[in-house]
Amino acid sequence: AWDEEYLYIAAILHSDFPVVASFRNRNDPIYQRDSDFEVFLDPLHSCHNYKELEVNPINTVWNLMLDKPYVDDGHEHSGRIAKEGDL
């Protein structure tokens, strides 16, 4: 669901695997080893300029924007690769 200001996402998650949550700071690389829930936003259905949001069980957020798929020489825009002064 969404309104003029927010996108609302809810999920009930179950796993047969151990739940791991070690990263605590925004844009820490939770995708490397933490259990996480991922949401991909691609309103044009193009795999270009899509946004990705990942959240681990202790609510650590990592997000990025990808201009095109990595296999098509895509470039990531995220806190992981941002340099000081980048917006």
TORDREN-193702 format. One record per residue: x, y, z negated of N, C-alpha, C in turn. Coordinates in steps of 0.02 Angstrom, whole numbers. Layout:
BEGIN
X,Y,Z,X,Y,Z,X,Y,Z;
...
END
This chain:
BEGIN
42,-59,0,0,0,0,45,62,0;
17,118,21,54,180,19,6,238,13;
33,294,-6,-4,356,-6,41,410,24;
24,472,16,63,526,46,135,531,19;
147,504,-41,213,512,-72,252,447,-81;
218,390,-88,253,329,-108,230,269,-68;
276,221,-65,260,154,-40,259,110,-102;
207,71,-110,199,28,-169,210,-45,-148;
256,-78,-181,272,-147,-165,267,-188,-229;
233,-244,-226,228,-288,-285,241,-359,-261;
270,-399,-306,284,-469,-290,286,-509,-354;
264,-570,-349,273,-619,-403,322,-670,-375;
379,-677,-408,433,-719,-382,444,-778,-427;
453,-835,-397,469,-897,-433,531,-927,-400;
573,-959,-440,633,-989,-412,649,-1054,-449;
673,-1102,-411,699,-1165,-441,773,-1158,-457;
803,-1102,-439,874,-1090,-450,884,-1044,-510;
942,-1045,-542,955,-999,-597,951,-926,-573;
922,-884,-614,917,-813,-597,980,-778,-622;
1013,-741,-577,1076,-707,-592,1065,-632,-585;
1086,-595,-635,1082,-521,-633,1141,-493,-671;
1193,-476,-634,1254,-452,-667,1268,-378,-652;
1248,-354,-594,1263,-284,-576,1212,-238,-608;
1235,-180,-631,1192,-134,-669,1188,-64,-640;
1233,-46,-595,1235,23,-569,1205,26,-499;
1167,80,-486,1137,89,-420,1190,81,-365;
1171,45,-314,1213,31,-256,1274,-13,-271;
1275,-46,-330,1323,-100,-340,1305,-155,-290;
1353,-196,-269,1340,-246,-217,1301,-307,-242;
1238,-295,-262,1198,-350,-290,1189,-407,-240;
1191,-392,-175,1182,-443,-123,1238,-495,-124;
1293,-480,-157,1350,-527,-157,1338,-587,-202;
1306,-577,-261,1298,-634,-306,1235,-634,-348;
1201,-578,-353,1140,-575,-394,1080,-604,-357;
1033,-628,-395,967,-644,-367,936,-577,-350;
904,-573,-293,873,-509,-276,811,-518,-233;
770,-467,-234,710,-462,-194,724,-410,-141;
712,-426,-78,730,-382,-23,667,-361,16;
666,-297,35,612,-270,76,645,-235,136;
621,-250,195,647,-220,256,591,-177,286;
607,-114,301,559,-68,330,581,-50,400;
543,-71,449,559,-60,520,494,-40,555;
470,22,544,404,40,569,397,38,645;
453,42,681,449,40,754,458,-31,782;
470,-80,737,481,-150,758,537,-155,809;
591,-117,798,644,-114,848,711,-142,824;
717,-157,759,781,-176,729,832,-120,733;
809,-59,746,852,0,748,826,50,696;
873,82,662,855,132,611,807,105,560;
821,44,537,778,15,485,809,25,417;
767,23,367,789,31,298,781,-34,261;
827,-46,215,826,-107,175,832,-86,102;
792,-117,60,793,-105,-12,800,-172,-46;
848,-177,-92,858,-238,-131,857,-220,-205;
825,-263,-245,820,-251,-317,835,-317,-352;
878,-314,-403,893,-375,-441,846,-380,-502;
848,-434,-540,801,-444,-596,804,-391,-651;
859,-353,-656,863,-301,-707,854,-232,-676;
823,-231,-617,802,-170,-583,860,-128,-556;
916,-159,-540,970,-124,-507,952,-121,-433;
957,-62,-404,936,-51,-334,997,-42,-290;
993,-73,-231,1042,-62,-177,1000,-49,-114;
1017,3,-77,979,16,-16,1025,40,39;
1001,33,100,1040,55,158,994,72,215;
1023,106,264,990,117,328,1039,90,380;
1015,52,427,1057,23,479,1033,51,546;
1079,80,584,1059,112,647,1041,61,701;
1073,3,699,1056,-53,744,1087,-115,714;
1068,-174,736,1094,-236,706,1171,-238,709;
1200,-269,657,1273,-277,656,1299,-311,719;
1262,-360,746,1285,-396,806,1286,-351,868;
1250,-294,864,1250,-245,918,1294,-185,901;
1346,-198,858,1392,-146,835,1357,-93,793;
1310,-115,752,1273,-69,709,1316,-41,654;
1296,17,630,1331,52,576,1285,61,517;
1310,44,459,1273,48,397,1281,117,366;
1228,142,337,1229,204,299,1203,186,229;
1248,182,180,1228,162,113,1276,190,62;
1258,183,-1,1302,203,-55,1365,161,-57;
1362,101,-29,1419,56,-29,1477,84,12;
1461,118,66,1513,142,111,1519,218,112;
1473,252,77,1473,326,78,1537,353,47;
1560,406,76,1618,441,48,1594,502,9;
1634,525,-37,1615,582,-78,1595,640,-33;
1539,671,-46,1514,726,-7,1462,706,46;
1456,640,60,1405,617,107,1337,626,76;
1288,641,116,1219,646,91,1183,580,100;
END
